[in-house]
Amino acid sequence: FDDVDDLVFVVGSGGGILAATYDDTLKAPKCSSVTRACYAGPSLLKSRGTVGLGEPNAPNTIDQCEDGNEGEYLVDESIESIK
């Protein structure tokens, strides 16, 4: 199965590291402004689909390509954070 989460990042050259937040319109994590780095942690991305405790705000995708629900949490693929 594929595990591809869609995130929206706007990256620039200044500023510090911002924490991404869930965007209700996009239905995915997003950084609020231009910065040199953005971090989306486990509070936004933990697990995938309904595996384990389930992914917060699943499916966290902007293109209708949802994660699969098969497998075992922390044994099979899942994205826990992105920086």
ABEGO torsion letter per residue (X at the ends): XBBBBBBBBBBBABEBBBBBBBBAAAGBBBBABBBABBBBBAAAABEBEABEAEBBGOAGBAAGBBBBABEBBGABBBBABBX
